[in-house]
Amino acid sequence: MKLKNIFSLALISTCTQACETLLPCLKAGLSSAATISFKDQSTFLNESIRYAALYPPSFSAVVKVASAEDIAVAIKCAARTNTSFLATSARHGFSTTLTSIQNGLEIDTSYLNKIQVDADANELIVEGAVIFQDAVDDLYTAGKEISTGSCFCVGFVGATLGGGVGRLSGVHGLMIDSLLSVRIMLPNTTIVEASTDQNPELFWGLRGAGFNFGVILNATYRIYDQTPQGLHLNADFKFPISQAASYYGNLSEVAKAQPAPLAIITYFNFDPGLNETVITANAVYAGPESEGLAAVQFLVDQNPIQKNLTMVPWNQLLTASAFGATGPPLCIKGDRRAQWGVGVERLDVETYSQVAEKFVEMITKYPASKGSVVDMQLLPTQAVVAQPDDSTAYPWRNLISHINIQTLYTDNTTDDETTGYPRLMRDMLAKTAGTDDLQVYVSYSHGDESLESLFGAHKLPRLAALKKEIDPHGLFNAYHPLPTQYP
C-alpha cells in the first residue's frame, strides 16, 4: 500500500537504526490515509510538539493514523523492532516519565475525533482524540452537560483515564463516574469492550490508571440535562497577595460546607498589567444567578482589586473563566513548563500564606519564571464521595482540593534552580494536607512521586495483577507505569 508521504533516501537516512527497520514494516501495513513524518520534515514539529517542552519524549518518526487498523500496525511494528512508542492525541499530559521514550515512535491519533450525542438515551460517544471544547459544544447544543476539566484543549478521554476532576464533580462526580464503557485496543492489538458487564476488572483499572492498558478507541459516557438555560455564574476576582491569610481563612470556612454546584479555582500569579503578584480566583456556580451571587458574596466582601461577575453559557466557561486567562493563551504548546501536584483533605491557612511568600521569592529571584502559578482547585465532592471507593481504581475520593504548582519560564539556565522551589512548596503543602502521606491526582503529578502517592497502596496489588495480565511486557509504560507485582 502506498502512503501519502513519498519517502526519499535522504529522509530515511535521518532515522536511527531502529527506525530503518521500523519503516518497511509501517509502509507495508498502514492504510493510504495514514502519514509518516520525520524530524527533518516541516510537519514533524506540529505533530510532535507537546504542551510542556520540558522532559519530553523523543521520536524518530510520527505516524498519523487514520483507523484502528493503522494503530494495530504501528503497535505491532514497534514491538517487532523493539521500538518504544507513545500513543498521543492532544499531547497535553506532563510527566518526567515520558523521557523513557527515546528515538521512539509517536502514534498520533488526532484524526480519530468523532463525537456522537444521543440526547434521548443520555449518552455521549467520543473517539480518543476529542478535546473538551469540541465535546462541550456538541453537548450544549443538545441541552446536555457532563463534568469536564477546566482547560478547553485537553483530551477528553485522556483526562478521564486518571480520574477526571472538574467543576461539576459535586453534581456529577468524576469523569470516570460518568463513563459507561470503552472500546480499547490492548497491547496485543486485540480490541475489546470494557464496562461493568464486559471485562469488569479491566474497566475497574481503566478508571484511574487507564494509560497503562492500551489505546482507547472510543468511550461512552452518561450525560445529564444541563443546568436550567445552560447558564452558570462565572465570578472572577483578583486580590493582592498580601491578603493570602484572610483569603484562605475565608476559603477554608467555605470548604467545610461547600455547595455542590460551587467550584472555586484559585491561583497565585504575577499580573503584568498590575505589575504585582496577585491571588486570582474563579468561582463558578452551576445554578440560578441569585443562588450563585449569594454563594460568592464572601469573595465580594474581600475587597478585590478587580472583579467580574457574569452569567455565562456552559460551553463558554472553559475560555471565559479567570478573566479569559483559560482561553487560547493557556493552550500554547512548546513552552518550558513543569508541574508538581498535591492533594489535600483540609486547608491550612498558615501554610498557604507561607507558600505565597515562597512563590513571590521564586519569581523575584528568577524573573524568567513569572509565568508560573500555584493553582488550587477547591472542587465540590458530594457526588465523588457518593461512589464506593472500590468501584474504580482512582484512589483519592477523600480529597477536597487538588493543587497544581506549575512552573513556566523562558530562561533554560533556571531548570535546576527553580525546581527546588516547587518541590519545597509541594512538601510544605503535603505536611499540613491532613493525609497520611503525599497523595497526588496522577494527571497533576511531576513524575518523581512514589507509586503509593499516585495510585494508593490499597489499590496497587489489584492494579499490578491487572498490568501483569494485560501488559506483561510493558509496552504501555511511558506514562506512570504500573508494576506487574506489588508489593
N, C-alpha and C positions, 0 to 999 in steps of 0.2 A: 504494500500500500504506500502511496506517495503522501508525504506530509506537505503542508503548506510551505514549510521552510525548504529552501534549496541549500543543501549543505556543501560548502566548499571545503577543500583540503585545508585552507588557511584557518577556517573556523574549527574544524575538527582538531587541528593541531594545537588549539588553545586548551583542549581538555587534558585532564590528568590521565594517567594510565588507566585508572578505574573507569573514567568517562569514556575512553576509547573502546572499552569492552562493553560498556553500557549502551552506547549509541546504536550499534547494529541491532541490538535486541529491541530497543524502543522503536526504531524505524520500521522494523518488520511487523510490529504488532499494533501500533497506535492507529487510530482512525484518521481519515483525511482532514477531519475538523480540528484535530489536536495540533499544537505548535510546540516547537522546542526553541529555547533561546540560550545563548552562551554569553559569557562575560563581555566579550568584545562587541556584542550587538547592542544597538540602541534600545531595544525592547527589554533587555535583561534587567536594568535598574528598576524600571517601573513594575516589573513582575516579581521582583525580589525584595525591594526596599520595605523596611518594616517601620512601624510607628516609633519604635525605640531603636536607635542606631547602636546603642551600647550592648555589648555581649550578644551579638547576633550570630546566627548560624552562617556558615559559608557554603556556597553552592558552585558546582562546576556547570550545572545546567538547570534550567527550569522547564518543566513540562506543563503546558496549559492544557488540561484535559477537557474533553467535551462530553464525556459519558462515564458511567460506572465501569464499562468495559475498558476504557482508557486508564482508569485508576488501577484496575487489576493488572493491566500490562505493566504499568510503571512500578507497582509494588513487586511483581514477580521479577522484573528485570533488575531492580535494585537488589533484591535478595540474592539472585543468581550471581551477581557481580560483586557482592559484598560491599555495596554502596549504601551508606546511611541515607535516610530520606526524611522529609518532613512534609506532611500534607497541610496546605495553607488555604486561607480564604481572605479574611480582612487583614491578616498579619498585624494584629493589634496586641497580641499577648506578649508579656515580658517574663523572662526568667533567665538567669545566668546558665541554667541547664541547657539552653538552646545552643551554647557553644560546643556541645558534644557533637554537633553536626559540622564536619569539616570536609570541604570539597564534595558535598553530598548532592542529592537530587531533590529539588523542590517540586512537589506535586501541587500545582496551582489549580484549585477547584473553582475559581471565581466565575467561570461560565455557568456553574450549577446554582442558579439563583432564582428559581421559580417559587412563586407564592400562590397558595390556594386558600381562600377563606370560604368556609361553609357556615354562613350565619345561622341557618336553620338547625344544623347539627351542633353548633357551638364548637367548631373545630378549625384549627389553623394548621396547614401543612407547609413547611418551608424546606427548601433544599439547603445543603450545608453551607453555602456561601452567602446566604441572605444576611444583610445587615439590619440593625434595629430600625433605622428610619424607614426603610422600604416596607418592612412588615407593619410598622405602626401606621403608616399612611393608608395601607390597604385595610387594616382593621378599623381605623377611624371612619373610613368611607362606609364600611359595613355596619357602623354603630356598635363596634365591639372594642374590647381592651384586654390587656394582659400585663402582668408585671414584666418590666424590662430594666436593663441597666440605664445609666444616666448619660451615656455618651453615644451620639447617634450613629457613629461609623463602626462600632464594634460588631463583630459577627454574632448573630442571634443564637445559633447552635453552639458556637464556641463558648460563649458566656454561660450558656446553660450547663455545660459539662462540669464546671466547677461548683455549681450550685445555683448561681443566678440571683444575686441580691438586687433589690431595686426599690423605687419609691412606693410601689403598690404592694409591697410584701406584707404589710399589715392587713390588707384586704384579700389578696390572692395568694399569699405565700411566696416562696422562692420560685424561680422559673422551673426548677425541677418538679415542683409540686403541681404544676400545670401540664407537665409532659406526660402524654398518654402512651406513646410508642415511638420507636425509631426503626429505621431500616439502615443497617450498618454493614459495611464490608470489613470482615475480620482480617487479621494479619495473613491468614492463608488464602485470602481473596474470596472466601465463601461469603455470600450475602444472606443475612438472617434478619428476621424481625425480633425485636425485643420489647416486651411490655410486662405488665403484671401477670399476664396469662401465657405468653410465649417467652421462653428463655428468661424467667424472672430473676435469676441470680445475676445474669449479665445486666439486666435492666437496673437492678439494685446498684451495681458497681458503676454503671454509666452515669448515675445521678450523684456526682461528687468527684469522680476520678475518671470520667469518660474518655479523656485524651489518651489513656493507656491501652485501649482495646480495639482501635480500628478507626475507620473513616465513616462518619455519619453521612449517609446519602440524603436522607430526609428525615424530618421529625414532625410528629403530630402533637399538637397542644390543645388543651381545653381553653376556650376563650369565654369572655364574660360580657354581658351588657355593659356598655360604657356608662360612666358617671353621667347623670342627667344633663342633657345638652352637650355632653362631651367637653365641658369646660372645667378647668382646675384653677384654683387661685395660685398664682406664682408671685411670691413675695421675696424681693431681693433687698439686701441691706449691706452696708459697709460701715464698720466700726474701727476706731483707732486701736492699734494693737495694745495700747495701754489699758484698754477695757477688758483684757483677757480674763482676769479673775472674776469680775462681775458678770461678764457674758456667760462663761462656763458655769458659774454658780446658778444662774437662771436656767441654763440648759439642763443642768443636772436635775433640777426640780421638775422640769417638763418631762424628762426621761422616765421619771417614776410613774407617770400616768399618761404616757403619750397616746393620743387618739390614733386609732387605726388608719384614718385617712391622711395623717400628717407625717411628712418626711422632711427632715432638716439636714442639709448638707452644708458644712462649714469648712472654710479653709483659710490658713494664713497665706498671704501672698504680698509681693511688692507691687504697688499700684503706680505705674509710671505717670498717670495723669495727676494723681495726688502727690506723687514723689514721696511716698511713705509706705511703710508696711501696714497692712490692714487685716482685719478679720472680715472676710466676705461670707455672708450667709444667704443660702437659698432655701426658703421654706415653700413646700408645695402641699396644698390641701385638695384632696380629691372629693369635692363636695360643694354644697352651696356657698356662695360668697360670704354670706353673713356668718356661717359657722367658721369658715376659713379666717376671716378677719378677727374673730374672737380668739381663735387658736394662736394667731401670730401677734397678738397685741403686746405680749411681753417683749417682743423684738422692737416694736414701735416705741415702747416706753424706755428702751435702752438708749435713746437719743442717737440714732445712726448719723454718720456723715452724709450718706446718701441712702435713698430708699426708692423702691418701685414696686407697687402692688397692682397687679392686673389679672383679670380673668383671661386665661389662655387656652385655646383648643388643645386637647391632649396631644395631638400629633405635632404640635409646635413646641412642646415643652423641652424636648431634647436639644433644641437650638436656642430657645429663648431664655432659659434659666440663667441665673447668676449674671444678670445684665448682658446676656448674649455671649458670655465667655465660653459656653459649652458648644458653640456653633463650629463652623468650619475651621477657625484657627486652632481649635483643640485637636483636630484630627490631622494636622500636617505631619507627614511621615519624614523620617530621616534625621530627626533631632536627637541630640545626646541626652537621653532620658534613662532613668533607672527608678526603681520603686522598692519600698520596704513596707510591709503590712503588719498591722496589729489588730487583734480583735479584743473587745473589752466587754465585761459584764456590768461595769459601773463607770461613771465619770468622776475622776478625781480632779477637783478644781486646782489644787496646788500644782499637780503635775502638768496640767495644760498651761498654766502660767509659766512654769519653768521651761516647757518645750517652746513656748512662744519666744522666750528670751534666747534660747539656743538657735532658733530659726533666724532671728534678727542677727545674732552673732555670726552665723554661717554666711548669710548673704552680704554682710558688711565686710567680712574677711575675704570672701570670694565674690566680688561683684558680678562675675560671669554667671553666677548661679541664681540671679534674681528672678529667673523664670520658674523657680521651684515653688512647691506648695506643700502644706501639710493638710490633707483632706480628711475630715471626719464625717462619716455618714451615719447619722442617727436615724435609722430606719425602723418603722414600727414592726413589731414581731408577733402580733396576735395570731395571724394565720400561719406563721412559721412554726411557732411552738405548738400549734394545734395538731401538727403531724407527728406521729410516733418517731422517736429518734432512730429506731432500727428499720424504718421504712425505706431509707435511702442511705447511700454511703457518705453523704455530706455529714460532717462531724460536729458542726458548731451552731446548732439551733439555739443554744443558750446565750449567744452574744447579742448585745443590744446595739453595738456600733462597730463599724469596720473603719479603721484608719489607714490611709494610704499616704505614706511620705514619698513624694515624687520629686526627684531632682531633675532639673533641666538647666543645662549650661552650654556655653559656646566655646570655652577655652579647654582644650583637651589636656592641658597640664594640670587641671584640677581633678582629674579622675580619682586619683588615690586620696588626695586631701579631703575632698568633700564627702567621700564615702564614710569617714569617721563620724560626721555629724548625723546623718540619717540613722546610722546604726545606734548611736548614742540615744537619739530621740526614741527609737523603737524600744530600746532597753528601758528607758525611763517610763514609757507608757505601759510596757508589759508588767513592770513591777507593781503598779497600782491598778491593774486591769480587773482584779477580782477573780482571775482564773488561776488554776494551779501552776500552769506553765504557759509559755508563749503559744497562743492559738491564732492561726492566720487563715483567712479566706484565701484559698490557693490562687485565685486569679489576681490577688493583690500581693503575692509573695515576691521575694527577691531571688531566691534560689539557694540561699545558704542555710535555710531552716532545716530542722530535723523532720524526719518522716512523721513523727508524732505530732509536731506542730501543725503540719499541713493536713494530715488525714485522720489523726486521732488514734491513740494506742488501742482503743476499743473497737476500731474498725479495721485495723491493719491485718489481723490474721485472716479475716474473710476476704479482704481485698487481695492479699498475697496469693491465696489459694486460687482466686479467680484469674489473676495475672498468669499464674503457672499454667492454668488450663487454656487460656485464650491466647496468650502471647509469650510462650516459654522462651523464645529466642530473643525477646526484647526488641522487636522491630519498631515498636511504638514507645521508645524510651527517651525521645528528645525533650519532652516537657514533663518535668517532675515524675520520673519513672518510679513505679512501684517495684518492690522486691517480689521474688517468687516464693519467698519463705519468710515468715515472721512469727515469733522473734527469731 
